[in-house]
Amino acid sequence: MARILLLLAVALAEDGCAKDGCPKVKDHWLLQKKFTQSKFSEKTERKSFTHQNSCAKEFVTLGRHGAEDMTECQGDCDRDSDCAPGLKCKQRRWNEAVPGCHGGEVYPVVDYCYNPTCEGLPELDSSFGSHGSVNMPECSGDCDSDEDCAEGLRCFQRDGVEQVPGCLGLGVEGFDYCYDPTHEIGSTTFSSFPSTSVSTSEPSSSAPGPSTCLCVFDIDRTLTGKQGTAGNACPQNYEVSSITDYAYGPGPLTISDAGQNLQNTFCNQCHLGVVSAGSASGSDEKNFLLEHVLKSIPYSQLRSQDTDATVWSYRTVNSPLVLLWEDKKKQDAVEGILSWYAQRGIAIPASKVFFFGDRTENIGPFASKGFNAREISCASRDTSKGGIVGYCGGTAAEIVETSGIQLCNAMQRPPWDQPVPDRPPVPAPPSNCLCVFDIDRTLTGKQGISGRWSACPANKKIDHIWDKAYSGGWLTLSEAGQNLEKTFCNSCYLGVVSAGSASGDGSAERRYLLKHVLKSEPFTKLQQREPQASSWSRRRRQVKSPLVLKWPDRLKQDAVQDIVTWYKKKGIKFAPERVHFFGDRTENIGPFRSSGFNSREISCATRDYGHGNGMVGLCGAELHEIVETPGVATCN
């Protein structure tokens, strides 16, 4: 309760700032969160939370054979001699922690160099629980203020699982931990971005050569990070306090690591473009991006010759800088940018077009155009937005010239170490199939929208049963949620994987779903002989039933695998191609490719644009969408 009141007070204070100007605030939480600079071109203090300046670095994977004299958190190494003098090679068990390293591009089976002085740092201790205690020692939590910590320590306020100075591990999401402020290094100064000048000399020929390439970027949480995170949650980010960025919520413009270092990537040799669903705020942000971020050798030369190269387009493609373009259709804008360059005699093959963005839903559709696309900000996701967008934004290590479609989920293991099954799986009897559903906006629709003249005429409102999902309201079943027995799933076993709670333990909604919605011939028979089939499992607990709640988005394929395992223990086996998942969020569909299961996005005709530009369904699943089709299918 104390934290809720504190956050409310902060929100009111910030609202007051917007209206009346900000008085001096002494609250330590606000002071920790606010990081300013007087002018971009001046030398600025940027906090980087490290231990002896090298115990909070990001992982960098340089390939299977690594490189010579690799620095902290670089790999793959085989022995200490692969690392720079004074460093050691951490020979890891699967996904074992490496002292002083976190985030970035990391693979569970790669070995990394590390600084031995980072060993011995205490692990985050969450044993005090969500209410914490008084006089807590270093790296303990949950704390609400400095007063909760032992003398000389402070409470490090987190939004998710940010690194705590002087501590190892990620701890509990949302927990704040006591830390020793001597582990902060707050006087690292630099002028502008890391100094790498772009050559503006004339190329040998104005005609494009075979190496001509195009790099196109999203802006929000790709070239930028969450506002105000520089020096705290994202120490590599750079804050421009004189410019307000209004994306997702107003705050000081914060440039990601990738945004500062495009000239240090292969894109320095490519033409550039932008496709964003946002507006890039006002002219100040746009000018800053043009002057300090969107820089490469060929693009800088083109700008000096063609002023249209710096024009911003809105919902159309009249330049390479495209704004207000709909998510899940960004491949069409990139195709338009390619045509724009072609009209100027710059021919770029589709195989040399690279898109980088933070939203999973925007990556897969690029396959239809033959372009390359890579999801970025993989190590940091904004949990306040359901993890659908990045947090710190792109890192320079993620801006790489790789072919094909690269999703964060598919990059858990390095490409040279993908698992190979020892023997082909034994086919399951063809009569056994499994249908797994999301709940919110899949089996249900937006609360209260039903009836002949509504946006969802096939939906049915259930009076007197409250549904807490999203903004809450009377439980409203989708067309499919009312008629599973009319689909092929009536011959299949059933399961549920939802990021929500189905309105909590013992809720009327859960009882109603079990009695009236989750019905099929084999599942009903199973419930009669196996009571566990009607129980609900939760995240962070062992999956003890086929009904799984509080499971994070983008990882639902893992829960489905656990459900398959549960059924197997009951003597019921499924071949992967006989397992079908149905859900309304695009981000949950693509990751099923690595599982061998089928997945299908539903509620395609109706999207709720009140939530993340249509990232969730509105009416929920329609009857015709529950079909037995193989593969992975998104609405696009």
N, C-alpha and C positions, 0 to 999 in steps of 0.2 A: 504493500500500500504506500509505503514511504516513497518508493521509486516512482510510482504512478503520479503521486502528488508533485514530485520533483520535476518529472517530465512535463506535467501540465503547466507548472510554473514557468518552465523554460519556454514552452510554446507561447504562453501569454506574453512573456517578456519579449520574444522575438517579434510577435505581432505588434506589440507596442513600438518596437524599434521602427517597423515599417511605417507606422503612422506618425509618430512623434519624434523620431530620432532616438538614438540609443544613449541612455545615461551610462555612466561607468558602472559595470557590474562586477561584484567581488566573488560571485559564486564560482568555486573552483571548477565545477563541471563545465560551465560556459567558457571559462578561460582555457580549459584543456581543448575544447572543441574548436575554438576560434583560432585560426592561423592566418595572419595577414602579412601583406607586404605593401610598401608605400607606392612602388612603381615597378613594373616588370623589368625595366632596364637597369635598375639599381641592384646592388648586391643585397641578397636576401638571406635571412636565416631560415634554414629548413631543418627540422628535427628528423633525425634518423635513429630509431631505437636500436642500439646495438650493444654488445658486450665487447669491450676493447675493439670497437669499430668493425667487428667481423662476425658477430653471432646472431645476426638477423637477416641473412642474405637469402635471395631466392635461388631455387634450383635452376641450373642450366644444363640441358642434356646435349652434348656435342656429338653424339653418335656412338655406335657400337664400340669403336676403338678409341674414343676420346681424343685427347691431344696432348702435346708436351706441356709440362709445367702448368697444369690446370690449377685455377685458384679455388677459393672456398666455394663449395656447393656445385662444382662442375663435375661432370662425369661423361662417359663411363670410365672408371679407373679400375686397374687390376692389382696395383701395388702402390706403396707409398712413393716410389720414384716417379710415378706418373704425375704426381702433384708438385706444386711449387715448394721450394725449400721451407721447412717448418710445418708443412701440412701433412696429413695422413689420409690414406684411402680407407673409407668405411666399408668393410665387407658386410653387406646387409643380409639379414633374413628378409622374407617377403614384407615389403612396405615398412621396414624398420626405420625409426626416426634417425636422422643424422644431426648431431649436435650443431646448433647454430644455423640450420637451414630450414626453410619453409616456403611454400607457395611456388610460383613459377612453373616450369615445364618439368615435371618429375614423374618417373616411372617406378613402380614398386620393385622391379628386379634389377635396377641399375645401381651401381656402386658410385659414391660421390666422395670427392676430396672435402676435408673439413679441418677446422682449426682446433687442435687438441686443447687449447685454453678454454674452449666452450664446454668441454666435458665437466660434469659435476654441477652444472646449473640445476636448480630445483625444478621438478615437474609441477605443473599447476595442480593444486589440491582443491577439489570441489566438495570435500567431505563435510564442510560446515553447512552445506545446503543452501537453498534459495534465500533464506533469511539471514545467513551469515552469523557473525558473532562480533564480539569486541576484542580488541587487541590481537587481531589475527596476524600470523607471521607472513613473511614474504611468500608470494605466489599462491596465497590462499584466497578463497572467495566462497560465496558471493558477497561483495561489499557494496555499499551505497554511497559512502563518503569516506574521506581521509580519516575521520574519527573512528571508523571501524577497524583500522589497521594499527599495528604496533608503532611505537614511537619512531619517527624518521621515515616511515613508509607512507605512500599515497595510494589512493584507489584509482586504478586504471579503468576508465569507462569505455566499454566496448559496444558496438552495434551488432556484432556477430561472433566470429571466432578469430579476431585480430590477434597478432602476436603481442604478448605482454613483455615489456622490457625486462631482461634478466631472468626470464623463465622459459622453460621448455614445454612443448605440447600446446594443444588448442583448447583444452578445457571444455566446459559446457557452453553451448551456444547461448549468448545473451548474459552469461555470468560475467561479473566484473571482479578483478583480482587486485590484491595489494601488491605493490612493487616498490623496489628501491630506486628513487629518482636519480641516483648516481649512475645508473645504467643508461641514462639518456645522454646523447651527445647533441647538444643544441646549438653548436656554434660552427657547424660546417657551412661555410659560405661559398657562394658561387654567383657568377653574373650570367644572366640569361640561362638557356638550356646548356647542357654539356657541349663544349665547344667543338663543333665539327662544321667547318665552312663548306658551303656548296659552291662548286666551281660554276661560274657563269660564262666560261669561255665557249666560243663557237665550236660545235662538233665538226668533225672532218667533213661531213656531208649532211645536207638538210633532208635527204631522202632517208626514210626509215630503213634500217637494216633488219636482218633476220632475228636479231636479239630484242627488237622492240617489244615492250611489255606494258601492261597497264595494271596499276594497283588502285583499287577502289575501297573506300573505308566508310563504315558507319561513323557517326560522330559521338553521340551520347553513349558513355560507358565503353567506348572503343578508343577514340582519340582523346576523350576526356574520361575522368573518373568521377565518382560521387563527390559532389561539392563538399569542400571542407575536410577531405580525408588526407591531404598532404601533411606529412610529418606526424601522423597518428596511425590510423589503420593502414595507410598506403604510403610508407615513407619515401618511396621512389617517385611519387606524384609531385606536381608543381602547382602551387596556387597563385592565381592572379586576382588579388583581392579587389582590385579596382573595377573588375568586370563581373556582372551578375549573370549566371547561367540559370535559366528557368526550367531546364529539362527535369521532369519528374517532381521537382520542388526547388524553389529558388535558393541560391547560395553562390559563393564565390567560384568563378570558373576554375576548374582544376584539371590540369593537363596530365594525361596518363604517361607512363614510361614510354610506350610506343609513340605517343603524340610528340614527345620531346626528341625522339631519336629516329624518325623516318630516314634521315640522311645516313644513319649508321646501319641501315638494312639494305637488302637487295633492291628495294623500291626506289633507292636513290638513282638507279639507272632506268627507271620506268616513268611513263606518264602517270598522272594521278587523277583521281576522281573521288566524288563523295555521293553517297545515297543515304539519306536519313529520313526517318519518319517525322522527325522534329523540325523546328524552324531555325535552329542555331541561334535562338534568342534574338538580340538586337544587332545593330551594325557593329557595335564594339567587339562582340565575340566573333562575328564573321571576319572583320578586319584582322583580328588577332590570329585567327586560324590561317588566313592567307599570308600574313607577314611572317609568322613564326613556326607554323606547323606543316602546312602543305607545301613542302619544298623538296624538289629533286632536280637533278641536272636537266633532263629534257623538258620537264614541266616549267621550270624557271625560264628556259630559253623560249618556249612557246608563249608564255605570258608576256615576254618582252616584244613579241611580234603580233600577238592577237589578243586584244583587250577582252574579247568574249570569253577567254579562258578563265577570267576571274569573275564572271557574272554568275549570280545565283539564280537557279531555276526553281520554280514552285509548281509541283504537280505536273510538270512537263519537262522535256529534255531539250533545252536550248543552249546548254553549256555542260561541262563535265561536273558541275557542282549542283546536285539535285536535292531539294528539300521537300518535306511534306509528302513523301512517297510512301504508299501503304506497305506495311510489313507483310511478309510472305510473298511479295511480288517485286522485290528489289532486283531480281534477275532481269526483269523487263527494263528497268531504268538503266542497268549496266549495259544492256544490249543497245539502248538508245545512246549512251555515252560512246560506245564503240563506233556507232554510225557517225556521231558528231566528229570524232577524230578522223574517220575515213573521209569525210567531206573536206578535210584539210590536208589530204594526201598522206595521212598517217595510218597505214594498214597494220592492224594488230590481230594476230590469229587468236581464236578462242582459247587455245591451249596456253596462251601467255597472258590471260586475263585472270587476276586474282582479287577476290573479294574477302574482306575481313570485317567481321561483326560479332557482337556479343550475344545476340538472341538466337537460340537454337532454331526457332521456326523459320529464320531467314536463310539458313545454310543449305538444307537439302534441296530446295527448289532449283538451285543453280545447276544441278546435274542435268536438267532438261535442256540447258543451253550449251552444254559442253564447257562451261567455265569452271575454274577452280574456286573453291570457297572454304574458308577456315573459321571456325568459331574461336573466339579469344576471350580473355578474362576468365580462363578456366579455373584458376586457383582461387578466385575471389568472386562470389556471387552475392547479390543484394537480397538477403533473406526477407527484408521488409517488402519486397516486390515478388515474393514467392520463388526467388531464385531464377526468375525468367530473364533478368538482365544482369549484366556484370556489375562489379562494385568498384574495384580499382581501375578497371579499363584494361586495354591491351598492354602487354609487355613487349619490349623489343625482341625478346626471344621467341615470341609467337609470330612475328612477321617474317615468315620463311617461305621460300619458293618450293612448296610441295604441291604435287598434282592431286586432282580429285577433290572429294568432299571430306572435310575433316571436322568431326564433332568432338567436343570435350570428352564425352562418354567413351568414344572409340579410341581415345588416346591414353587410356589407363595403362596399357602395356605398350612397349616400344614395338615398332613394326617388324623388327628382326626377331622378336620373341613372342609371337602370337601362339597360343596353345594349339596343339595338334592332338586330336583324340587318338588313343592307342588303337582302337578298333571301331568300326562303324557301329552306331547304336542299334540295338535290337528293336525292330519296329513293334509298336504297340498294336493291340487289336484295333481294327478300324472303327469298331463300335464305340470306343472310348474317346470322348472329346471334352474339352473344358472351355467354358466362356467366362472371362473375367471382366468385370465392369468397374469403371470409376463410378462414384455416386453423384456428387454435385455437378449439375448441368449435363449429366449423362443419363442416369436413371431418373434424375429430377430436372426440372426447369427452374427458371428464375421464379422466386416465390410470388404468388398472387397473380401471375399472368396466365390466364386461361379463359375459355369461353369463346363463343362464335366470332365475336367482333374484335378479339384481341390479337396480338402478334403471334400467339401460340394457341390457336383454336383447338388443337388436338390434346392439349394438356389438361390435367385434372387437379383441381385444388382440393386438398384434404383438410377440411375445417377441424379446428381444435388440436392440430398437431403442429408444433412449432419447429421450424428448420433454421438452425443457427448459421448456416453457411453464408459466407460473404456478409451482406448487410442484414440478413435475417428476414423471416416472414413465414406465412403459413405454408406448410409442405405442399409442393406442387409436383406431381409426377409427369414425366415426359411421356410421349406416345409409346416409346419402347418400354419404359418402365412399367406401363400398364399392361403390356402385351408380350412379355418374354415367351410365354407359352405358345405364341403364334409364330415364333421364329425357329430356326434350326436349333437354337440353344435349348429348346424343350427336350431334345434328345441328349443333351450334354450335362455334365456336372458343372457347378457354378462356383464363382469366387468373386471377391471384391478387393480392390486396392484403391484406397482414397487417401489424399493428403489431409482431409478433414476428419472430424470426429463423429460424424453422423449425430450431432447434437449432444454427445457426451454419454457417459456410462448410465445405463438404465433408462435411456430416453424413450419417449413414445415413438420417435422416428425410427429407432433401431427395431423396436418391436413390430412396427408397421411394415418395414422393409422385409423382415423375415417372414411375416405371415402372408403378405399380399403381393410382394414384388419378386423376391428371389425364389422363384418356383420353376421346377422342371421335373420331369419324371424320375431320372436317376438321383437328382439331388434330394428330392422329397423322400425317396426310399432310404437314402443314406442317413438323413436326419432322424429317421425313425429308429434306426439301429445304432447310430453314433451321435450322441448328444453334443459332442465337441464340434460337430459340423455347424452348429447354430451359435457358437460362441464367437466373440470378437477378439482379435489379436491387435496389439499396438506396437508402434515403432519402438526400437531399443529393447523389445522383449522378443523372446523366441516365438516364431510364428507357430502357433498351436492350433490353428484353424484356417479355413479357406477365406475368412472374412477379416481383412487386414486394414487397419486405420492408421492415421498419423504417419503415413509413409511419405518421404520427401518426393516431390516432383523430380522428373528426369532420371529417377532410379527405380521406377515401378517395375521394370523388367526383373529386377532382383527379387522383389516381393512375389512376383508370379512364379519365379523359379522355386521359391520357398513353398508356395502353395502346391506346386507340382510334387515337391518332395513330401509334403504332408500327405497328399493323396497316395503316394507310393507306399508310405508306411501303413496305409490302410488296405494295401493290396490292389490299388487302382493305378494303373500306369497309362501315361499319355505319350504318344510320339510328339515331338516339338511342333510338327506341322498341323497337329490337331488341337493346338492351344491358341485361343483367340482372345485378344484384349481390345476393349472398346473404351475410348475416352475422348473428352472434348478439347483437351489442351495439346496443341501441336508439339510442344516440347517433350511430351511423354511418348510420342509415337516413334520417332526416328531411332531412339536408343534400343528398340526391340530388334533392330537388324542384327546386332551381335549375339542375340539370344537364340535365334532360330525359330522363335515364336512368331505368330501373325499378330499384327496390330492395325487398328483402323481408327482414324479420327472421325468423330461424329458431330452432330449439330452444325453441319457445314453451311446450311442455308440461313441459319440465324446465329449471330454472334453478339455478345454483350459488349458494346463499345464504351460502356461505363467502367469497364475493368481492363486497363492496359491495352487500349486500342484493339479490342476484340480478341484478346488472348483466351477468353473462356466462352463457352456456348451460352445461348440465351434460352431457347426452348428445350434444349437437351436432345437426346437421341430420337430420331424418327424411326418408325418401324422398318422402313426399307433400307436403313443403314446397317441393320444387324444381319449381315450376310456372311456366308461361309466362303470368303475369298482369301486366297493365299497371299503372303507377303506383307509389306508395310505400306499403308495407304494413308496419305494426308489429304485434307480437303483440296489443297492446291493441285 
